[in-house]
C-alpha cells in the first residue's frame, strides 16, 4: 500500500501523493506493475489510512539529533 512514491531516496525529485493509495498483490505481482482496483479494497485502504494517521499523531516530531555537530565529537585529521 503506497500513499506516497518517489523514484529514489536522496534525490531532488518530489514525492508523489496517491489518493487513493496504490495497492498491489505482491504475491502475484512482485514487481508492483499492476495496481489493484481501490474500489474493491476500500475497507482495507480506509483502515490503513486510519492507522497511518494514528501513527503520525503519536510521533514526537522534534529536530533530528544528528543535525547538531559538536567539534569535540568529530574525528580529527592531521593530514
C-alpha positions as CSV (number, residue, x, y, z in Angstrom):
1,X,0.0,0.0,0.0
2,X,1.6,3.2,-1.1
3,X,0.4,6.7,-0.1
4,X,3.5,8.4,-1.5
5,X,6.1,7.3,-4.1
6,X,9.4,8.7,-5.1
7,X,11.8,7.5,-7.8
8,X,14.7,7.1,-5.3
9,X,15.9,8.2,-1.9
10,X,18.3,11.1,-1.6
11,X,17.5,12.8,-4.9
12,X,15.8,16.0,-5.8
13,X,12.6,14.7,-7.3
14,X,9.3,15.4,-5.4
15,X,7.3,12.7,-3.7
16,X,4.0,11.9,-5.5
17,X,0.9,11.6,-3.3
18,X,-1.6,8.9,-4.3
19,X,-5.2,9.4,-3.4
20,X,-6.4,6.7,-3.4
21,X,-3.2,5.0,-2.4
22,X,-1.6,2.4,-4.7
23,X,-2.4,-1.2,-3.6
24,X,-0.6,-4.3,-5.1
25,X,-0.9,-8.1,-4.7
26,X,2.8,-8.6,-4.2
27,X,2.4,-12.4,-4.1
28,X,1.2,-12.4,-7.7
29,X,2.8,-9.1,-8.8
30,X,6.1,-8.8,-7.0
31,X,7.2,-6.0,-9.4
32,X,4.2,-3.9,-8.4
33,X,3.3,-3.3,-12.0
34,X,-0.5,-3.7,-11.8
35,X,-2.2,-1.7,-9.1
36,X,-5.4,-3.3,-7.7
37,X,-8.8,-1.5,-8.1
38,X,-9.1,0.6,-5.0
39,X,-12.9,0.4,-5.1
40,X,-12.6,-3.3,-4.4
41,X,-10.4,-2.7,-1.3
42,X,-12.0,0.4,0.2
43,X,-12.2,-1.1,3.7
44,X,-8.5,-2.0,3.8
45,X,-7.5,1.4,2.4
46,X,-9.6,3.2,5.0
47,X,-8.2,1.1,7.8
48,X,-4.6,1.7,6.6
49,X,-5.3,5.5,6.4
50,X,-6.6,5.5,9.9
51,X,-3.6,3.6,11.2
52,X,-1.2,5.9,9.4
53,X,-2.9,9.0,10.9
54,X,-2.8,7.4,14.4
55,X,0.9,6.7,14.0
56,X,1.8,10.2,12.7
57,X,-0.2,11.7,15.6
58,X,1.9,9.6,18.1
59,X,5.3,10.7,16.8
60,X,7.3,13.3,18.6
61,X,8.3,15.5,15.6
62,X,11.4,17.1,17.2
63,X,14.6,18.0,15.3
64,X,17.0,15.1,14.5
65,X,19.8,14.9,16.9
66,X,22.3,14.3,14.1
67,X,22.0,17.8,12.7
68,X,23.8,19.4,15.5
69,X,27.6,19.0,15.3
70,X,29.9,19.5,18.2
71,X,33.5,19.8,17.1
72,X,34.7,17.6,20.0
73,X,32.8,14.7,18.6
74,X,34.2,14.9,15.0
75,X,37.2,12.8,14.0
76,X,40.4,14.7,13.5
77,X,42.8,14.5,10.6
78,X,46.4,15.7,10.8
79,X,47.0,15.1,7.1
